[in-house]
Amino acid sequence: MIALASDHGGLLLKEAVKELLRERGIPFEDCGTENGDSVDYPDYGEKVARKVAAGAVEKGILFCGTGIGMSIVANKFPHVRAALVTDPFMARMAKEHNNANILVLGGRVLDEHQAREMVATWLDATYEGGRHQGRLDKIAALEKEIYKTGTRD
């Protein structure tokens, strides 16, 4: 299951990606927004990031105008590795090297074709593990330290 959410700036890309997921038979949950009315991206990024952080869904995809805001929101949550991508190479590396569990796309940066290509690339890629796992372990240790103390000394 993949959780999706967008603000008004990412709505059209979200709809295009939903169609891709339907074509591939991949179940998804749309966490909003439903129309083009202006909304606050943190409200929607939080919905997906909480689900991924809790393990309620394996993956998420977030959309906003540039993708920057959603990336900032999602990466506040433990166990989330949200990657803002702008081309297929970045989408592939996000999975292969960083095991990104949330993909973030910008609706004012990409067109629907590009978004579909990047999501397909990310979905088809496989985490390589190996030397990359040690780096993810360091990130997990840092998360543990930060969430335990509230700050990093």
Buried (B, 14 or more C-beta within 10 A) or exposed (E): EBBBBBBBBBBBBBBBBBEBBEEEEBEBBBBBBEEEEEBEBBBBBBBBBBBBBEEEBEBBBBBBBBBBBBBBBBBEBEEBBBBBBBEBEBBBBBBBBBBBBBBBBBBEBBEBEBBBBBBBBBBEBEBBEEEBEEEBEEEEEEBEEEEEEEEEE
